[in-house]
Amino acid sequence: MLGRRAALGLGASLALGQPVWGAATPPIVFPRDAGAHPDFATEWWYVTGCAAVAGDAAAFGFQLTFFRSRVAKAQGMQSGLAARQLVFAHAALTDVKGRKLWHDQRMARWSGDAPGQNPADTASASTQDTGIRLRDWTLEHRGSGLEARLRCTDFALSLSMTPSQPVLLQGDQGLSRKGPEASQTSYYYSLPHLQVRGELELRGKRHAVEAGSTAWLDHEWSQEMLHPDAVGWDWIGINLFDGSALTAFRLRNKKGTALWDGGSFRAADKLFSFHRGEVIFQPLRAWKSPLSQASYPVEWLVRTPADFYTVRALVDNQEMDSRASTGAIYWEGLCEVLDSNQRLVGRGYLEMTGYAAPIRL
């Protein structure tokens, strides 16, 4: 399927100002490819953001991720109860002032039928546009943007996110290489600088999310992503204050060195895709988890062709324990970014996997 879609040709990226939905660029076509791809093995919609509350520009970080996994052995089953797809969801809220991460997780089955068609489904995903549900957690395209709704025991999110920039096609016009083999490629696009309004709730106290709050959406799907030697990755998605967007990642091997790396930098009407060997993650400070005993670099020097950036966690303990759903323990949290002159230039999210145990997709 990867070869078939790649053969469609690689079109130019979307023009600045053109809305994401209703536009088309092979091999990624909107709004269709904003929806689910149940024929692919792995897929996720990943929303991260920084919420301004009560005049504090970085009061909270928030994260909502829906994962879809195709169950190969169940594809031929005729029963409406067959779990042909599994849907997982992780949600988290970082209270910066309180120095605490709150998180929750869920898992459910999806038959692969259209949403609402199979009453046995406790999760579903549209194949026509963004519209994914896991019980009462939802991420949907509505009107001019995205809406996220979820309620957990300790926190809740009700957010509207409106694009302020066109879609960012990662890699080679949306085909993002993730390893030394050509098959280790994903379809990957981002929506940086989403403008966020709405409300978040923590321990019963409601907070209005103010203007200036921003989010980032990654949507990625693949048949095969990780090389057998890969044990985890380090990734950043940063909304820079000047409107630029920075993505950088590396896949690590068992020795802790880079098996593959990449990313992009978009400023104004220019998009620069990084090539293998151009992104270097250098750890500066580590934090050891009392839960997993894993040691995570919570401050990095990230060297890219755009600049050298210092990436600092705003709270050290943003470790996620998802053993009740996807089975992994990993670090994912709000960070601030300084340029090579040590000026604060942006905020976003840092994700680190494979430190507690090798990651498996």
C-alpha positions as CSV (number, residue, x, y, z in Angstrom):
1,M,0.0,0.0,0.0
2,L,2.9,2.3,0.7
3,G,4.2,1.8,-2.8
4,R,0.8,2.4,-4.4
5,R,0.4,5.7,-2.6
6,A,3.9,6.8,-3.2
7,A,3.3,6.2,-6.9
8,L,0.6,8.8,-7.0
9,G,3.4,11.4,-7.0
10,L,4.5,14.0,-4.5
11,G,2.7,17.3,-5.0
12,A,3.6,20.7,-3.7
13,S,2.8,21.6,-0.1
14,L,-0.4,23.6,0.6
15,A,-0.2,27.3,0.0
16,L,0.0,29.6,3.0
17,G,-3.5,30.7,4.1
18,Q,-5.3,27.8,2.4
19,P,-7.5,25.9,4.9
20,V,-6.5,22.4,5.8
21,W,-9.9,20.9,5.2
22,G,-11.1,20.8,1.6
23,A,-7.6,21.0,0.1
24,A,-5.8,18.2,-1.6
25,T,-2.1,17.4,-2.1
26,P,-1.0,13.8,-3.1
27,P,-0.1,11.6,-1.5
28,I,-2.0,13.1,1.5
29,V,-5.5,14.3,0.6
30,F,-7.7,16.3,2.9
31,P,-10.1,15.9,4.5
32,R,-9.9,12.2,3.8
33,D,-6.5,11.7,5.3
34,A,-7.4,13.6,8.5
35,G,-9.5,10.5,9.2
36,A,-8.5,6.9,10.1
37,H,-6.6,4.5,7.9
38,P,-7.7,1.1,9.2
39,D,-5.7,-0.9,6.6
40,F,-2.5,0.4,8.2
41,A,-0.9,-1.3,11.2
42,T,-0.4,1.7,13.4
43,E,-1.8,5.2,13.6
44,W,-2.1,8.1,16.1
45,W,-3.5,11.6,16.5
46,Y,-1.4,13.5,19.0
47,V,-2.4,16.8,20.4
48,T,-0.1,18.8,22.8
49,G,-0.4,22.3,24.0
50,C,0.4,25.1,26.4
51,A,-2.5,26.8,28.1
52,A,-2.4,30.4,29.3
53,V,-4.6,30.8,32.4
54,A,-5.1,33.9,34.7
55,G,-2.4,35.8,32.9
56,D,0.2,33.1,33.2
57,A,1.4,32.2,29.7
58,A,2.6,28.7,30.7
59,A,0.2,27.7,33.5
60,F,-0.6,24.3,32.2
61,G,0.5,21.8,29.6
62,F,-2.0,19.4,28.1
63,Q,-1.8,16.3,26.0
64,L,-4.4,14.0,24.3
65,T,-3.4,11.1,22.1
66,F,-5.6,8.5,20.3
67,F,-3.8,5.4,19.0
68,R,-5.3,2.9,16.6
69,S,-3.8,-0.6,16.2
70,R,-4.9,-3.1,13.5
71,V,-5.3,-6.6,14.9
72,A,-4.2,-8.8,12.0
73,K,-5.6,-12.1,13.3
74,A,-9.1,-10.6,13.7
75,Q,-9.5,-9.2,10.2
76,G,-11.3,-12.3,8.8
77,M,-13.7,-12.7,11.7
78,Q,-17.3,-12.2,10.8
79,S,-18.7,-11.5,14.3
80,G,-19.8,-8.0,15.1
81,L,-17.9,-8.4,18.4
82,A,-14.6,-9.0,16.7
83,A,-11.9,-6.5,17.8
84,R,-10.5,-5.8,14.4
85,Q,-9.0,-2.6,15.7
86,L,-7.9,-1.5,19.1
87,V,-8.1,2.1,20.1
88,F,-6.1,3.4,23.0
89,A,-6.1,7.0,24.5
90,H,-3.8,8.8,26.8
91,A,-4.5,12.2,28.4
92,A,-2.4,14.4,30.6
93,L,-2.4,17.7,32.3
94,T,0.8,19.4,33.7
95,D,0.2,21.8,36.5
96,V,3.4,23.9,36.2
97,K,3.0,25.9,39.4
98,G,2.0,22.8,41.4
99,R,4.9,20.8,39.8
100,K,2.6,17.8,39.1
101,L,1.5,15.7,36.1
102,W,-2.0,14.3,36.1
103,H,-2.8,11.6,33.6
104,D,-5.3,8.9,32.6
105,Q,-5.6,6.2,29.9
106,R,-8.2,4.1,28.2
107,M,-8.5,1.2,25.8
108,A,-11.4,-0.2,23.8
109,R,-12.3,-2.2,20.7
110,W,-13.5,-1.1,17.3
111,S,-15.0,-3.4,14.8
112,G,-13.8,-1.2,11.9
113,D,-17.4,-0.4,11.0
114,A,-18.5,3.2,10.4
115,P,-19.2,5.2,13.7
116,G,-22.6,4.4,15.0
117,Q,-23.1,1.3,12.8
118,N,-22.1,-1.3,15.3
119,P,-23.7,-0.9,18.8
120,A,-21.0,-3.2,20.2
121,D,-18.3,-0.7,19.5
122,T,-17.0,1.3,22.5
123,A,-14.6,3.2,20.2
124,S,-14.8,4.4,16.6
125,A,-13.0,6.5,14.1
126,S,-14.3,8.2,10.9
127,T,-12.4,7.3,7.7
128,Q,-13.5,10.6,6.1
129,D,-12.2,13.2,8.5
130,T,-11.0,13.7,12.0
131,G,-13.6,12.1,14.2
132,I,-12.3,9.6,16.8
133,R,-14.1,8.5,20.0
134,L,-13.2,6.3,22.9
135,R,-16.3,6.1,25.1
136,D,-16.7,9.8,26.2
137,W,-13.3,11.0,25.0
138,T,-13.4,12.6,21.6
139,L,-11.3,14.5,19.1
140,E,-13.4,15.8,16.1
141,H,-13.2,18.3,13.3
142,R,-16.0,20.8,13.7
143,G,-16.4,24.0,11.8
144,S,-13.1,25.7,11.2
145,G,-11.0,23.6,13.6
146,L,-10.8,20.7,16.1
147,E,-12.6,20.1,19.3
148,A,-11.3,17.9,22.1
149,R,-13.5,16.7,25.0
150,L,-12.6,14.4,27.8
151,R,-13.3,14.0,31.5
152,C,-11.1,12.0,33.9
153,T,-11.3,11.5,37.7
154,D,-9.0,14.5,38.5
155,F,-9.1,16.7,35.4
156,A,-11.1,17.5,32.3
157,L,-10.5,19.3,29.0
158,S,-13.0,21.1,26.7
159,L,-11.0,22.8,24.0
160,S,-11.5,24.3,20.6
161,M,-8.4,24.5,18.4
162,T,-8.4,26.7,15.3
163,P,-5.6,26.5,12.6
164,S,-3.7,29.7,12.2
165,Q,-1.3,28.2,9.6
166,P,-1.6,25.7,6.8
167,V,-0.8,22.0,7.2
168,L,2.9,21.1,7.6
169,L,3.7,18.0,5.5
170,Q,6.6,16.3,7.3
171,G,9.5,14.6,5.5
172,D,9.2,14.3,1.7
173,Q,5.8,16.0,1.1
174,G,4.2,13.9,3.9
175,L,6.3,10.7,3.6
176,S,8.6,10.6,6.7
177,R,11.5,8.2,6.8
178,K,12.0,6.6,10.2
179,G,14.8,4.2,9.6
180,P,17.5,2.8,7.3
181,E,15.0,0.6,5.4
182,A,12.6,2.2,2.9
183,S,9.7,0.3,4.5
184,Q,10.3,2.2,7.8
185,T,8.3,5.2,6.5
186,S,5.2,6.9,7.8
187,Y,2.6,9.3,6.5
188,Y,3.0,12.3,8.7
189,Y,1.6,15.8,8.9
190,S,1.4,18.4,11.6
191,L,-0.7,21.4,12.5
192,P,1.4,23.8,14.5
193,H,0.3,27.0,16.1
194,L,-3.3,25.9,16.7
195,Q,-5.1,28.7,18.6
196,V,-6.8,27.3,21.6
197,R,-9.8,28.5,23.6
198,G,-12.0,26.7,26.1
199,E,-11.8,25.4,29.6
200,L,-9.8,23.0,31.6
201,E,-10.6,21.6,35.1
202,L,-8.3,20.3,37.8
203,R,-9.6,18.7,41.0
204,G,-12.9,20.4,40.6
205,K,-11.5,23.9,39.9
206,R,-12.3,25.3,36.4
207,H,-9.9,27.5,34.5
208,A,-10.7,29.5,31.4
209,V,-8.0,29.0,28.7
210,E,-7.0,32.4,27.5
211,A,-6.0,33.9,24.1
212,G,-2.4,33.2,23.3
213,S,-2.7,29.5,24.2
214,T,-1.3,27.3,21.4
215,A,-1.4,23.6,20.5
216,W,0.2,21.2,18.0
217,L,-1.4,18.3,16.2
218,D,0.6,15.4,14.8
219,H,-1.2,12.7,12.8
220,E,0.9,9.7,11.7
221,W,0.2,6.3,10.2
222,S,2.4,3.5,9.0
223,Q,2.7,-0.2,8.1
224,E,6.1,-0.4,9.6
225,M,7.9,2.3,11.5
226,L,10.6,1.0,13.8
227,H,13.8,-0.8,12.8
228,P,14.4,-3.9,14.8
229,D,17.4,-2.2,16.4
230,A,15.4,0.8,17.6
231,V,14.6,0.9,21.3
232,G,13.0,4.3,21.5
233,W,13.0,7.9,20.3
234,D,13.4,11.5,21.4
235,W,11.1,14.1,19.7
236,I,10.2,17.7,20.1
237,G,7.4,19.7,18.5
238,I,7.8,23.4,19.3
239,N,5.7,26.5,18.6
240,L,8.2,29.3,18.4
241,F,7.0,32.8,19.4
242,D,7.8,34.3,16.0
243,G,5.3,31.9,14.3
244,S,8.0,29.4,13.2
245,A,7.5,25.7,13.9
246,L,10.3,23.3,14.8
247,T,10.2,19.5,14.7
248,A,13.2,17.3,15.6
249,F,13.5,13.6,16.4
250,R,16.0,10.8,16.6
251,L,15.5,7.0,16.8
252,R,17.9,5.4,19.3
253,N,19.6,2.0,19.2
254,K,20.5,-0.1,22.2
255,K,23.8,1.8,22.6
256,G,21.8,5.0,23.0
257,T,23.1,6.5,19.7
258,A,21.1,7.7,16.8
259,L,19.8,5.0,14.4
260,W,17.9,7.7,12.4
261,D,17.1,11.4,12.8
262,G,15.1,14.1,11.1
263,G,12.7,16.9,11.5
264,S,11.8,20.2,9.9
265,F,11.8,24.0,10.4
266,R,9.1,26.2,8.9
267,A,9.4,30.0,9.0
268,A,7.1,32.3,7.0
269,D,6.8,30.7,3.6
270,K,9.9,28.5,3.8
271,L,10.0,24.9,4.9
272,F,13.3,23.1,5.5
273,S,13.3,19.4,6.0
274,F,16.2,18.0,7.9
275,H,18.2,15.1,6.5
276,R,19.8,12.1,8.3
277,G,22.8,13.2,10.4
278,E,21.6,16.9,10.6
279,V,19.9,16.6,14.0
280,I,21.9,15.9,17.1
281,F,20.4,15.4,20.6
282,Q,23.0,16.1,23.4
283,P,21.8,15.5,27.0
284,L,22.6,18.2,29.5
285,R,20.8,17.2,32.7
286,A,19.0,14.1,33.8
287,W,16.1,13.2,36.2
288,K,15.6,9.8,37.7
289,S,12.1,8.5,38.1
290,P,11.2,7.1,41.5
291,L,8.5,5.0,39.8
292,S,10.4,3.3,37.0
293,Q,14.0,4.1,38.1
294,A,14.6,5.2,34.5
295,S,16.9,8.2,34.0
296,Y,15.5,10.8,31.5
297,P,17.4,13.7,30.0
298,V,15.1,16.6,31.0
299,E,17.4,19.3,29.5
300,W,18.9,18.9,26.0
301,L,21.0,20.8,23.5
302,V,19.4,20.0,20.2
303,R,21.5,20.9,17.2
304,T,19.6,21.5,13.9
305,P,20.4,23.3,10.6
306,A,18.0,26.0,11.8
307,D,19.9,26.8,15.1
308,F,21.2,25.2,18.3
309,Y,18.4,25.0,20.9
310,T,18.3,24.4,24.6
311,V,15.2,22.4,25.5
312,R,14.2,22.4,29.2
313,A,11.3,20.5,30.9
314,L,9.1,22.9,32.8
315,V,8.4,20.1,35.3
316,D,10.9,17.2,35.7
317,N,8.4,14.5,36.6
318,Q,6.2,14.2,33.5
319,E,6.6,10.5,33.2
320,M,3.6,8.6,31.9
321,D,2.7,5.0,33.1
322,S,0.6,3.5,30.3
323,R,1.0,-0.1,31.2
324,A,-2.8,-0.4,31.5
325,S,-3.2,0.5,27.8
326,T,-0.3,0.6,25.4
327,G,2.0,-1.1,27.9
328,A,4.8,1.5,27.9
329,I,6.3,3.8,30.5
330,Y,7.6,7.0,28.8
331,W,8.2,10.7,29.4
332,E,6.1,13.3,27.7
333,G,5.7,16.9,28.8
334,L,5.7,20.6,28.5
335,C,9.1,22.3,27.8
336,E,10.6,25.7,27.0
337,V,13.1,26.4,24.3
338,L,16.0,28.8,24.2
339,D,18.0,29.7,21.0
340,S,21.8,29.8,20.7
341,N,21.8,33.2,22.3
342,Q,19.9,31.8,25.4
343,R,16.8,33.8,24.6
344,L,13.4,32.2,25.4
345,V,12.0,31.6,21.9
346,G,9.2,29.1,22.2
347,R,7.4,26.3,24.1
348,G,6.1,22.9,23.1
349,Y,6.4,19.3,24.0
350,L,9.2,16.8,24.5
351,E,8.7,13.1,24.2
352,M,11.2,10.4,25.2
353,T,10.5,6.7,24.9
354,G,12.5,3.5,25.5
355,Y,14.3,4.7,28.7
356,A,12.3,2.5,31.1
357,A,12.2,-0.5,28.6
358,P,12.5,-0.8,24.8
359,I,9.4,0.5,23.1
360,R,7.3,-1.8,20.9
361,L,4.6,-0.5,18.5
